[in-house]
Amino acid sequence: MHQLLRTFLSCSLSCSLSAALSAAPTEHQLMATMADELPEYTIAREFDKYRAQYPFIRPIASSPSDAFSSHPNLVYRRLGQRALRLDLFQPHATPTLAPAVVLVHGGGWRSGDRSHQVPMAQALATAGFVGVAVEYRLSREALYPAGLDDIQAAIRWLRQHSQQYGIDPTRIAVLGASSGAHMATLLGSRGHLPEQQHNGQHKDSQVQAIINLDGVVDLASAEARVFEDKPGKVSYAGLWLGGRYAEQPARWHEASPSRYAGPQTPPTLFINSAQPRFHVGRDQFVATLAQHGIYTEVHTLADTPHTFWLFHPWFDNTRDLVVGFLNRVFRGQPQLQGYRGESFSEERIEALAPGQRQQWRDYLHNSRRIQAQDAARLAAEVIAQGRSAALDAPILDKHNPYQYDPEQCTVEQSSPGPSNSGQSNPKLSHPDRANREQTHCRSARTGWLDQRVVANILSWQTPSGGWSKGTDIYSQTRQPGQHYGVETHYVPTFDNNATFTQIRLLAEAYRDTPTAAVAQGLQRALQLLLDAQFPNGGWPQTFPLAGSYHDWTTYNDGVIANMLNLYQDILADPDRFAADDQLQARVRASLEAGVENVLADQRTVSADSAGWGQQHDPLTHQLRPARAFEMAALATMESADLLRALMRIEQPSDALQTAIRRGILWLQQTRLDGRRWQRYPDRASSLVADPGAAPLWPRMIDATSGAALFGDRDGSIHTQVGAISIERQLEYAWYHSSPAKALDDYSRWQANNSR
């Protein structure tokens, strides 16, 4: 047994413990010192620990600036003679009340100092947030939940003094590091519970966002306790909770944030080191929030120690991720939805062959750099306008006369020349390049694409070069400080023909009236497409990366088919797209890499047939799911769109010809004749006999059994369409006829590519 020097809680401290601890033993022992305890947690000590392994790192330090006012040593709470203090940094560049961030230092609940969080608080103040580094009682002074009570008191104090320090009391986040991250997540996730259940926390100490820097969120799990229960090793969680897990199991569960994750948990950001120990409970916490539509982000920094936030260059990465998250939550659209975690993380990249890792690291870094630039531009506009949040973007009316609808365009047969085949519309794509189809939207809607509409389109282009979907970018000019799209964290995107449509419209305008502004817009957009391409040739649905299924290689809604079609049109008529020789060369190389990845993604069904799914893993090429009702399966619509794009490629290689033939054979094998899908508003839909019906295909097909699959919003998968909810039967194309066009195109392609 270790020799323990023990003192006891005074009545004033023990009486402050919540009712949750009232059933525990009356004597809560404080361990002031003990054998084998680690030295005091300081930045200098951490630097000494890691500088040999990471010789390039530099410790962070306080950096006063003209961008903010410093208010150090403010007393926010007194407990007898004990004064608890905080350091507050107030930005100068916010004409209105600013969001605040309370920063909680780490140190195993036992040591550390609020000064560790001052550099981050100052960085946040520079970005327009009130940064507050807070002191709290450590386990040498008071057991759980005293430190949490202190942080809650600090939040209440900030709300009480919000006008004095320019704080918006409705927008307060809590950021913690290590054990401080555990405390921040615990405080934020249980802030909605009734008082008697969570240590007397009041409504005015609730927070609106959580930022967790490498903090464990499930203390009671076996994965966490393996480090705390080691014989002869100090358990710092046990020192804080008044005993090891075997002695105080209820308290360990009570102090686990994962227990409280639910519909009232605020938006949450996880930034993790490369040490899996500190990820414990994270994925389940995120999954629970995703079920309730709570916005989350997960970022894992490759090759980093636990205390990465204390050193440059990781501090800079952390700051950018935190600022981006806060801008989205506090200066963006409030109704954030979904999970924004990584479909491929740094851990997965580090598991690749050594020769592949760097290109994927660079890709992720570039995505985050571009994302930060977009967020910073919008935030600067918002601040310059004297507002605390960006303006909502206008939703696009389906009947908006300025909406670009390829189905309303007339099509003329012509000799070889420029085509507009990038849309997932049969009128706009044709494999026979000797008899191209040209699209003339002006003849269907005379003069609508005038200079005013072109200027509007350019005004909605993101700094990164793309556009949104579902947003009226044609009849209105974007105003400074206005969101670039309705779905604020999925801009720019390639979904639903977004970005492709705008590129083609600008190309049409540039063909008729070449201007420098349109040329620059086209070149920026094409640069985005090149930046978005994965190192192995695929493309995500959204770039910069938006997380979750959006980061998979995406065939859904014709993303890659559109990409291949557009690239071919650029190479066929580069002047129309303002593409110089250098840009053409990059597009050609990108097209070749894209086709190679498409061939690698094709999933074999039989010896002679194969298809593609809606999403594939960019690292393994395996099928991946998307939304809850979109399972990992082969997809006939996406395969047909892709085959039509591939059949446009001139002088196809033997490998490409084989892939096309295998894909067409699979469509022929899955074809349903003499049946019609009948949907009803109040009862189950079904296939009915109809000798005159056009050929039909199931949308999703199991890659192994060949059975048609149907998914529901609860994640369940069925083999009968009538088994899913009426809402999903009515609102999703589970059966469709679009592959018939691919079969028609194949007849012409086969005549030109017979062997």
MARMIKOL-240208 format. One line per 5 residues: number of its first residue (from 0); for each residue x, z, y of C-alpha. Coordinates in steps of 0.05 Angstrom, whole numbers. Example, Ala and Ser with C-alpha at 12.3 -4.5 7.8 and 13.67 -1.06 7.14 Angstrom:
<lotors>
0> 246:156:-90 | 273:143:-21;
</lotors>
This chain:
<lotors>
0> 0:0:0 | 22:-15:70 | 35:44:115 | -21:40:166 | -21:74:233;
5> -95:83:246 | -135:103:306 | -210:108:311 | -261:75:355 | -284:118:412;
10> -359:129:418 | -363:82:477 | -337:25:434 | -372:41:368 | -438:48:405;
15> -430:-23:431 | -430:-53:362 | -494:-90:343 | -548:-67:298 | -519:-115:247;
20> -462:-65:236 | -505:-3:238 | -509:0:163 | -434:-3:156 | -391:59:149;
25> -391:101:212 | -315:104:217 | -290:35:237 | -215:37:232 | -169:2:281;
30> -102:-18:254 | -56:-16:314 | 7:-35:276 | 23:-50:204 | 80:-71:159;
35> 92:-146:147 | 50:-165:207 | 71:-230:242 | 104:-226:310 | 62:-233:372;
40> 29:-301:378 | 61:-338:436 | 74:-410:456 | 149:-397:454 | 145:-370:382;
45> 103:-430:360 | 153:-477:392 | 211:-444:355 | 172:-452:290 | 159:-527:297;
50> 212:-558:341 | 259:-574:283 | 203:-610:245 | 177:-644:309 | 238:-652:355;
55> 198:-694:405 | 148:-639:424 | 147:-602:491 | 110:-536:503 | 52:-539:552;
60> 55:-501:617 | 12:-485:676 | 12:-540:728 | -21:-524:796 | -51:-584:830;
65> -87:-604:894 | -145:-627:850 | -172:-557:840 | -174:-487:868 | -146:-429:827;
70> -182:-362:822 | -139:-319:776 | -151:-248:749 | -226:-245:764 | -256:-183:732;
75> -319:-203:694 | -331:-138:655 | -312:-65:657 | -314:-18:598 | -296:51:626;
80> -226:42:654 | -217:-23:617 | -223:-86:659 | -232:-154:626 | -209:-214:666;
85> -213:-289:669 | -176:-345:705 | -222:-397:738 | -203:-466:762 | -253:-502:807;
90> -248:-577:818 | -248:-605:888 | -276:-674:873 | -347:-652:854 | -397:-654:911;
95> -450:-624:865 | -449:-566:815 | -401:-582:758 | -405:-565:684 | -362:-507:663;
100> -319:-497:601 | -302:-427:575 | -236:-429:538 | -221:-378:482 | -149:-370:458;
105> -127:-362:386 | -81:-312:352 | -116:-290:288 | -167:-248:328 | -108:-200:338;
110> -58:-227:388 | -50:-284:438 | -66:-288:511 | -114:-325:556 | -54:-357:591;
115> -49:-403:529 | -112:-437:552 | -95:-443:626 | -62:-512:620 | -125:-540:587;
120> -170:-505:637 | -129:-538:693 | -133:-606:659 | -208:-599:654 | -213:-580:727;
125> -173:-642:745 | -226:-682:706 | -283:-651:746 | -302:-590:703 | -296:-517:720;
130> -244:-490:671 | -247:-416:653 | -193:-382:610 | -222:-316:587 | -192:-251:561;
135> -227:-213:505 | -214:-150:464 | -171:-163:402 | -174:-128:335 | -121:-77:356;
140> -170:-53:409 | -239:-64:380 | -268:-93:316 | -319:-149:308 | -364:-164:345;
145> -332:-134:408 | -292:-197:425 | -355:-239:418 | -392:-191:463 | -338:-201:515;
150> -342:-277:514 | -417:-273:520 | -409:-226:579 | -362:-276:611 | -414:-332:604;
155> -467:-288:635 | -420:-271:692 | -407:-345:705 | -482:-358:709 | -490:-300:756;
160> -435:-328:801 | -450:-401:790 | -464:-417:863 | -400:-383:886 | -356:-424:840;
165> -395:-490:839 | -420:-483:767 | -481:-517:739 | -511:-459:698 | -548:-508:653;
170> -484:-541:629 | -434:-493:600 | -390:-508:541 | -346:-462:500 | -278:-486:474;
175> -236:-446:425 | -170:-455:389 | -157:-429:318 | -190:-361:312 | -217:-373:383;
180> -248:-437:356 | -282:-397:301 | -309:-349:354 | -331:-406:399 | -368:-440:342;
185> -400:-375:319 | -423:-358:389 | -450:-428:403 | -484:-439:336 | -523:-373:334;
190> -540:-370:407 | -613:-388:393 | -627:-332:344 | -669:-270:361 | -629:-214:393;
195> -634:-166:335 | -602:-217:289 | -540:-233:326 | -507:-176:362 | -551:-172:423;
200> -534:-241:449 | -578:-260:508 | -608:-326:527 | -564:-328:589 | -502:-328:545;
205> -522:-390:506 | -479:-452:513 | -496:-526:514 | -434:-553:477 | -382:-528:427;
210> -310:-552:422 | -271:-528:360 | -196:-538:358 | -177:-526:285 | -220:-466:272;
215> -249:-448:204 | -325:-446:204 | -339:-414:136 | -299:-349:129 | -336:-329:66;
220> -320:-392:27 | -272:-390:-31 | -228:-442:5 | -220:-396:65 | -212:-332:25;
225> -155:-359:-17 | -111:-348:44 | -142:-281:63 | -143:-249:-6 | -70:-260:-26;
230> -40:-195:-51 | 12:-167:-5 | -8:-214:52 | -40:-190:116 | -113:-212:124;
235> -124:-221:198 | -198:-236:188 | -202:-171:148 | -167:-133:204 | -220:-159:253;
240> -280:-150:207 | -262:-80:184 | -243:-98:113 | -228:-154:65 | -283:-195:35;
245> -289:-150:-26 | -301:-91:20 | -346:-123:72 | -378:-186:41 | -441:-184:84;
250> -400:-180:148 | -357:-240:126 | -420:-281:115 | -450:-257:180 | -387:-279:218;
255> -387:-350:188 | -413:-403:237 | -435:-448:179 | -490:-398:166 | -524:-414:232;
260> -516:-490:237 | -585:-519:250 | -631:-556:297 | -615:-511:357 | -539:-518:351;
265> -512:-554:412 | -469:-618:409 | -404:-601:375 | -334:-631:376 | -282:-617:322;
270> -209:-634:335 | -167:-616:275 | -95:-614:255 | -69:-648:192 | -72:-581:156;
275> -134:-581:109 | -136:-505:108 | -166:-505:178 | -220:-557:161 | -257:-508:115;
280> -332:-511:126 | -327:-567:178 | -357:-624:137 | -416:-584:114 | -428:-559:185;
285> -427:-630:211 | -472:-655:155 | -523:-601:171 | -523:-620:244 | -529:-694:226;
290> -593:-678:187 | -623:-652:252 | -597:-709:296 | -547:-664:332 | -490:-703:364;
295> -422:-687:334 | -352:-715:337 | -295:-704:288 | -223:-723:303 | -163:-706:259;
300> -95:-715:290 | -45:-744:241 | 20:-707:224 | 5:-646:267 | 16:-572:257;
305> -40:-522:265 | -25:-505:338 | -20:-578:362 | -57:-563:428 | 2:-522:452;
310> 50:-582:454 | 57:-649:486 | 42:-704:466 | -15:-675:425 | -41:-636:484;
315> -53:-701:520 | -92:-730:461 | -133:-667:456 | -148:-667:531 | -172:-740:528;
320> -217:-726:469 | -246:-664:501 | -258:-698:568 | -290:-758:533 | -336:-713:493;
325> -356:-672:554 | -370:-735:594 | -416:-760:540 | -452:-694:533 | -456:-671:605;
330> -451:-735:645 | -485:-781:596 | -553:-791:565 | -578:-722:544 | -614:-746:481;
335> -551:-756:439 | -564:-771:366 | -525:-774:303 | -457:-761:274 | -396:-789:307;
340> -344:-770:255 | -292:-817:227 | -307:-865:171 | -233:-868:160 | -193:-808:183;
345> -119:-795:194 | -116:-761:126 | -138:-826:93 | -89:-866:133 | -32:-820:114;
350> -51:-831:41 | -37:-906:48 | 28:-938:26 | 83:-922:77 | 86:-994:101;
355> 12:-995:120 | 6:-929:157 | 34:-947:226 | -12:-1006:239 | -73:-963:224;
360> -46:-906:267 | -36:-956:323 | -107:-983:314 | -138:-914:320 | -95:-897:380;
365> -115:-961:415 | -189:-948:401 | -184:-878:431 | -145:-904:490 | -197:-957:506;
370> -254:-907:495 | -222:-858:544 | -212:-912:596 | -286:-932:592 | -308:-859:597;
375> -261:-845:655 | -286:-905:694 | -358:-883:687 | -341:-811:704 | -304:-833:767;
380> -364:-873:789 | -411:-815:777 | -367:-768:818 | -359:-818:874 | -435:-824:878;
385> -441:-749:886 | -481:-740:822 | -473:-696:761 | -497:-747:711 | -499:-822:702;
390> -562:-862:715 | -602:-886:655 | -596:-960:638 | -660:-1002:638 | -691:-1015:570;
395> -701:-1088:554 | -774:-1109:550 | -786:-1154:491 | -823:-1201:537 | -771:-1200:592;
400> -766:-1272:617 | -691:-1264:624 | -679:-1243:552 | -636:-1293:515 | -677:-1313:455;
405> -644:-1367:412 | -710:-1382:377 | -737:-1408:444 | -680:-1456:454 | -688:-1529:438;
410> -640:-1561:390 | -614:-1632:394 | -577:-1671:341 | -514:-1700:370 | -446:-1726:354;
415> -390:-1677:341 | -380:-1631:400 | -388:-1559:423 | -438:-1518:383 | -472:-1452:395;
420> -472:-1429:323 | -453:-1357:331 | -524:-1330:332 | -555:-1308:266 | -608:-1362:277;
425> -612:-1423:231 | -621:-1470:290 | -554:-1450:317 | -511:-1461:256 | -498:-1521:214;
430> -443:-1533:162 | -440:-1608:173 | -390:-1615:230 | -401:-1691:233 | -472:-1679:257;
435> -470:-1617:302 | -529:-1583:333 | -524:-1568:407 | -566:-1515:438 | -596:-1524:508;
440> -632:-1462:530 | -642:-1489:600 | -689:-1543:575 | -733:-1489:545 | -730:-1444:607;
445> -708:-1487:664 | -655:-1459:709 | -660:-1387:685 | -585:-1381:675 | -568:-1386:749;
450> -511:-1353:787 | -552:-1290:799 | -564:-1279:724 | -490:-1293:710 | -470:-1242:762;
455> -517:-1191:730 | -487:-1204:661 | -417:-1193:688 | -438:-1129:724 | -458:-1098:656;
460> -392:-1116:621 | -355:-1053:602 | -283:-1042:625 | -265:-1054:553 | -298:-1122:555;
465> -364:-1119:516 | -438:-1107:526 | -494:-1064:499 | -557:-1080:460 | -629:-1066:479;
470> -612:-1064:554 | -637:-1109:610 | -572:-1138:634 | -604:-1203:659 | -655:-1187:713;
475> -618:-1128:744 | -548:-1114:770 | -514:-1052:744 | -505:-999:797 | -442:-955:803;
480> -449:-894:759 | -501:-927:714 | -494:-926:639 | -472:-992:610 | -528:-990:559;
485> -587:-951:533 | -549:-925:472 | -494:-894:513 | -444:-878:458 | -452:-945:423;
490> -427:-988:481 | -398:-1039:473 | -425:-1062:406 | -431:-1124:363 | -497:-1102:333;
495> -560:-1143:342 | -519:-1202:370 | -494:-1159:429 | -430:-1183:461 | -435:-1249:423;
500> -497:-1269:463 | -464:-1252:529 | -400:-1290:511 | -441:-1352:495 | -482:-1348:558;
505> -419:-1341:600 | -389:-1400:563 | -451:-1441:580 | -445:-1420:653 | -371:-1434:654;
510> -381:-1504:625 | -427:-1522:683 | -395:-1482:739 | -324:-1458:724 | -307:-1397:765;
515> -251:-1347:762 | -300:-1288:753 | -332:-1320:692 | -265:-1340:663 | -240:-1268:670;
520> -303:-1241:638 | -295:-1288:579 | -222:-1270:570 | -236:-1196:572 | -291:-1204:521;
525> -247:-1244:474 | -192:-1192:481 | -242:-1139:459 | -257:-1179:395 | -183:-1184:380;
530> -172:-1109:394 | -231:-1091:350 | -205:-1126:288 | -180:-1079:234 | -107:-1088:213;
535> -132:-1119:148 | -178:-1169:182 | -248:-1137:183 | -289:-1114:243 | -330:-1051:256;
540> -401:-1053:283 | -379:-1020:349 | -312:-1018:385 | -283:-972:409 | -299:-937:345;
545> -363:-896:348 | -358:-859:282 | -399:-854:219 | -423:-919:187 | -409:-957:252;
550> -335:-955:233 | -343:-990:166 | -327:-1063:160 | -396:-1088:181 | -434:-1149:155;
555> -501:-1120:174 | -540:-1159:227 | -490:-1216:220 | -432:-1180:255 | -376:-1215:218;
560> -415:-1279:208 | -424:-1282:283 | -350:-1268:293 | -328:-1324:247 | -378:-1373:279;
565> -356:-1356:349 | -282:-1363:332 | -294:-1432:303 | -332:-1454:365 | -276:-1428:410;
570> -225:-1468:371 | -269:-1530:372 | -280:-1527:448 | -230:-1478:480 | -241:-1502:551;
575> -313:-1480:549 | -290:-1409:533 | -232:-1408:583 | -184:-1400:524 | -112:-1422:539;
580> -62:-1442:485 | -39:-1370:474 | -109:-1343:467 | -127:-1400:419 | -67:-1382:375;
585> -89:-1310:372 | -161:-1330:356 | -137:-1376:301 | -94:-1321:270 | -152:-1272:276;
590> -199:-1321:242 | -151:-1330:184 | -143:-1255:176 | -219:-1246:179 | -231:-1296:124;
595> -178:-1263:80 | -213:-1196:88 | -280:-1228:72 | -252:-1253:7 | -224:-1184:-9;
600> -292:-1152:5 | -331:-1198:-41 | -358:-1156:-98 | -360:-1187:-168 | -428:-1186:-203;
605> -411:-1231:-262 | -356:-1278:-281 | -384:-1332:-236 | -424:-1295:-183 | -409:-1245:-127;
610> -437:-1220:-61 | -425:-1174:-2 | -456:-1110:23 | -478:-1089:92 | -417:-1045:100;
615> -350:-1041:64 | -295:-989:69 | -241:-1019:113 | -186:-986:72 | -211:-996:0;
620> -262:-1054:8 | -313:-1013:-31 | -387:-1016:-14 | -409:-962:34 | -478:-936:58;
625> -503:-936:129 | -567:-903:152 | -603:-856:104 | -646:-913:78 | -588:-963:73;
630> -551:-948:9 | -485:-975:-16 | -509:-1040:-47 | -502:-1115:-45 | -543:-1147:11;
635> -573:-1216:4 | -588:-1228:78 | -518:-1210:100 | -487:-1249:43 | -527:-1311:62;
640> -508:-1306:136 | -435:-1299:117 | -437:-1357:68 | -465:-1403:123 | -408:-1383:169;
645> -356:-1394:114 | -384:-1463:98 | -368:-1485:168 | -294:-1476:158 | -257:-1542:154;
650> -210:-1556:97 | -228:-1493:58 | -175:-1466:11 | -188:-1463:-64 | -199:-1388:-59;
655> -250:-1397:-4 | -287:-1451:-42 | -290:-1407:-103 | -317:-1349:-62 | -371:-1394:-32;
660> -392:-1420:-100 | -395:-1350:-130 | -436:-1325:-71 | -486:-1383:-75 | -494:-1372:-150;
665> -510:-1299:-138 | -564:-1319:-88 | -592:-1368:-138 | -594:-1314:-192 | -630:-1263:-148;
670> -682:-1312:-122 | -756:-1296:-133 | -805:-1354:-137 | -881:-1354:-136 | -886:-1285:-106;
675> -903:-1258:-37 | -889:-1190:-8 | -954:-1160:16 | -951:-1102:64 | -1009:-1057:83;
680> -1014:-1007:140 | -1046:-952:98 | -1023:-961:26 | -964:-982:-16 | -938:-1053:-9;
685> -923:-1096:-69 | -904:-1165:-93 | -964:-1208:-108 | -968:-1275:-144 | -970:-1335:-98;
690> -952:-1403:-127 | -944:-1432:-57 | -899:-1378:-29 | -829:-1393:-4 | -770:-1366:-45;
695> -760:-1292:-35 | -701:-1245:-42 | -695:-1169:-45 | -654:-1144:14 | -613:-1094:-27;
700> -590:-1102:-98 | -551:-1054:-142 | -482:-1083:-155 | -481:-1059:-227 | -551:-1064:-255;
705> -577:-1120:-210 | -640:-1080:-194 | -672:-1085:-126 | -663:-1020:-87 | -706:-989:-32;
710> -687:-929:10 | -725:-878:51 | -707:-836:112 | -696:-775:68 | -639:-811:33;
715> -677:-822:-31 | -667:-889:-68 | -722:-923:-108 | -730:-986:-150 | -801:-1000:-127;
720> -816:-1015:-54 | -883:-980:-58 | -848:-914:-73 | -819:-906:-4 | -856:-883:58;
725> -906:-930:91 | -866:-927:155 | -803:-955:120 | -845:-1007:83 | -873:-1033:148;
730> -811:-1028:192 | -755:-1056:148 | -746:-1125:116 | -740:-1104:43 | -756:-1175:21;
735> -739:-1238:61 | -729:-1313:54 | -667:-1326:97 | -620:-1343:39 | -659:-1408:29;
740> -622:-1436:89 | -555:-1420:57 | -577:-1457:-6 | -597:-1517:37 | -530:-1515:73;
745> -494:-1511:6 | -523:-1577:-17 | -490:-1612:42 | -426:-1571:36 | -420:-1586:-38;
750> -423:-1661:-25 | -363:-1655:22 | -323:-1606:-22 | -334:-1631:-93 | -278:-1621:-142;
</lotors>
